[in-house]
Amino acid sequence: MTQQPSTPAQNSPVTVVGLGPMGLALAAALMDKGHPTTVWNRTPEKARDLVARGARLAPSVADAVAASPLTLVCLKDYAALYEALGPVGGPSAGRALVNLNSGTPKEAHAAASWAAERGVAYLDGAIMVPPPLVGDPGSVFLYSGPREVFDAHRDTLASLGDSRYLGADPGLAVLHNAALLGLMYATMNGFLHATALVGSAGVPAAEFADLAVNRFLPTVVDATLVEQAPNLDAGHYPGDLGTMEMNLNALEHIARTCEERGVYAGQPRLMRDIAARAIADGHGGSNYLAVFEVFRKAAER
Ligand SMILES: NC(=O)c1ccc[n+]([C@@H]2O[C@H](COP(=O)([O-])OP(=O)(O)OC[C@H]3O[C@@H](n4cnc5c(N)ncnc54)[C@H](OP(=O)(O)O)[C@@H]3O)[C@@H](O)[C@H]2O)c1
């Protein structure tokens, strides 16, 4: 399929397939930026407000995709993509699908093959913000797949936020999505667990949040991770300022404190077990970041 050169972003028509909370936000942001916007949803009633603002509701998904050079698909999952877009196919010059639902890299590869069989230019993507932040220039959107497809539509995609192209492998966007969401859940669980622990002594969450999030995390955790990241690539874990053995001791104290206070101890016990695994693998004298080796070598066990 031949890709047409970028058109001025505001003039470029866009189609949005899928009008859940995220699809509605995508369409609204595009309309705010002046894009002529066509929408389609399995349940067409959800388009009512957008239509009142000037969006065009397509009578069929094939009509919707034909209406614009770029179609953003934002459905529940990959199965919904195949179900909804089954009728769409055949090469159509300059048209591209950007699939923004979440899933796994394998699912993204299968969807890229599915699109290639139909002669449809395809990018996979991931949205790293909640619906109210769509359209904000700082909101990160991740894309992967053929570079020329991204380049042809980058100006239009910029209307949604900060577009990051990750590479030709179509699975990269959802892989980053899984990694970043895993980081988000682990961080939230860490904060919530810590808050429950001090809460066992009546400390208000708001008071603890100021100490933990505004003071402790930026100086002790965030700065260390950015500074130490090159050592992860190099597999270099000097233990001169603190060893894994010392950290195992700290994790043991956290688990025992939870038990004393009647707070869930499963989370610190899991971390203690990971540190113990690293020691069993020969990292007793390494610093704590050597648990990276436990994570990345799981498939070798
Ligand atoms: N909401 C967020 O905060 C957020 C943030 C980042 C990424 N995302 C991702 O964005 C995608 C959409 O999320 P969402 O929040 O808008 O809601 P959602 O509940 O994940 O998806 C709702 C959309 O999927 C459609 N759908 C579901 N099954 C379908 C099928 N078999 N055939 C056709 N359409 C089908 C729904 O159509 P009907 O209206 O007809 O039911 C609706 O348009 C998800 O993959 C989600 O992971 C969401």
The ligand as an SDF file (V2000), in Angstrom:
LIG
                    3D

 48 52  0  0  0  0  0  0  0  0999 V2000
  -10.0690    3.8200   29.7650 N   0  0  0  0  0  0  0  0  0  0  0  0
   -8.7780    3.9530   30.0470 C   0  0  0  0  0  0  0  0  0  0  0  0
   -8.3870    4.5510   31.0640 O   0  0  0  0  0  0  0  0  0  0  0  0
   -7.7380    3.4050   29.1040 C   0  0  0  0  0  0  0  0  0  0  0  0
   -6.4020    3.8540   29.2020 C   0  0  0  0  0  0  0  0  0  0  0  0
   -5.4550    3.3760   28.3050 C   0  0  0  0  0  0  0  0  0  0  0  0
   -5.8170    2.4240   27.3780 C   0  0  0  0  0  0  0  0  0  0  0  0
   -7.1080    1.9730   27.3180 N   0  0  0  0  0  0  0  0  0  0  0  0
   -7.4430    0.9310   26.3360 C   0  0  0  0  0  0  0  0  0  0  0  0
   -8.3670    1.4450   25.3910 O   0  0  0  0  0  0  0  0  0  0  0  0
   -9.2070    0.3780   24.9450 C   0  0  0  0  0  0  0  0  0  0  0  0
  -10.6570    0.8480   25.0720 C   0  0  0  0  0  0  0  0  0  0  0  0
  -10.9130    1.1020   26.4320 O   0  0  0  0  0  0  0  0  0  0  0  0
  -12.2180    1.8330   26.9430 P   0  0  0  0  0  0  0  0  0  0  0  0
  -11.9100    2.4040   28.2710 O   0  0  0  0  0  0  0  0  0  0  0  0
  -12.7390    2.7380   25.8900 O   0  0  0  0  0  0  0  0  0  0  0  0
  -13.3290    0.6980   27.1760 O   0  0  0  0  0  0  0  0  0  0  0  0
  -13.4360   -0.8830   26.9010 P   0  0  0  0  0  0  0  0  0  0  0  0
  -14.5590   -1.3460   27.7380 O   0  0  0  0  0  0  0  0  0  0  0  0
  -12.1260   -1.5730   27.0780 O   0  0  0  0  0  0  0  0  0  0  0  0
  -13.8510   -0.9570   25.3560 O   0  0  0  0  0  0  0  0  0  0  0  0
  -15.1090   -0.5050   24.9720 C   0  0  0  0  0  0  0  0  0  0  0  0
  -15.2510   -0.5070   23.4700 C   0  0  0  0  0  0  0  0  0  0  0  0
  -15.0430   -1.8220   22.9100 O   0  0  0  0  0  0  0  0  0  0  0  0
  -16.2060   -2.1340   22.1180 C   0  0  0  0  0  0  0  0  0  0  0  0
  -16.3440   -3.5760   22.0200 N   0  0  0  0  0  0  0  0  0  0  0  0
  -16.1650   -4.5010   22.9950 C   0  0  0  0  0  0  0  0  0  0  0  0
  -16.3620   -5.7410   22.4890 N   0  0  0  0  0  0  0  0  0  0  0  0
  -16.6830   -5.5870   21.1700 C   0  0  0  0  0  0  0  0  0  0  0  0
  -16.9700   -6.4810   20.1080 C   0  0  0  0  0  0  0  0  0  0  0  0
  -16.9750   -7.7980   20.3120 N   0  0  0  0  0  0  0  0  0  0  0  0
  -17.2440   -5.9630   18.8840 N   0  0  0  0  0  0  0  0  0  0  0  0
  -17.2450   -4.6210   18.6770 C   0  0  0  0  0  0  0  0  0  0  0  0
  -16.9720   -3.7100   19.6370 N   0  0  0  0  0  0  0  0  0  0  0  0
  -16.6710   -4.1920   20.8700 C   0  0  0  0  0  0  0  0  0  0  0  0
  -17.3420   -1.4340   22.8390 C   0  0  0  0  0  0  0  0  0  0  0  0
  -18.4670   -1.3490   22.0200 O   0  0  0  0  0  0  0  0  0  0  0  0
  -19.9170   -1.1070   22.7000 P   0  0  0  0  0  0  0  0  0  0  0  0
  -19.9590    0.3400   23.0740 O   0  0  0  0  0  0  0  0  0  0  0  0
  -20.8740   -1.4730   21.6230 O   0  0  0  0  0  0  0  0  0  0  0  0
  -19.9890   -2.0160   23.8980 O   0  0  0  0  0  0  0  0  0  0  0  0
  -16.6570   -0.0860   23.0820 C   0  0  0  0  0  0  0  0  0  0  0  0
  -16.5690    0.6770   21.8820 O   0  0  0  0  0  0  0  0  0  0  0  0
   -8.9060   -0.8500   25.8330 C   0  0  0  0  0  0  0  0  0  0  0  0
   -8.0890   -1.7630   25.1330 O   0  0  0  0  0  0  0  0  0  0  0  0
   -8.1490   -0.2600   26.9950 C   0  0  0  0  0  0  0  0  0  0  0  0
   -7.2170   -1.1690   27.5350 O   0  0  0  0  0  0  0  0  0  0  0  0
   -8.0760    2.4590   28.1590 C   0  0  0  0  0  0  0  0  0  0  0  0
  1  2  1  0
  2  3  2  0
  2  4  1  0
  4  5  1  0
  4 48  2  0
  5  6  2  0
  6  7  1  0
  7  8  2  0
  8  9  1  0
  8 48  1  0
  9 10  1  0
  9 46  1  0
 10 11  1  0
 11 12  1  0
 11 44  1  0
 12 13  1  0
 13 14  1  0
 14 15  2  0
 14 16  1  0
 14 17  1  0
 17 18  1  0
 18 19  2  0
 18 20  1  0
 18 21  1  0
 21 22  1  0
 22 23  1  0
 23 24  1  0
 23 42  1  0
 24 25  1  0
 25 26  1  0
 25 36  1  0
 26 27  1  0
 26 35  1  0
 27 28  2  0
 28 29  1  0
 29 30  1  0
 29 35  2  0
 30 31  1  0
 30 32  2  0
 32 33  1  0
 33 34  2  0
 34 35  1  0
 36 37  1  0
 36 42  1  0
 37 38  1  0
 38 39  2  0
 38 40  1  0
 38 41  1  0
 42 43  1  0
 44 45  1  0
 44 46  1  0
 46 47  1  0
M  CHG  2   8   1  16  -1
M  END
$$$$
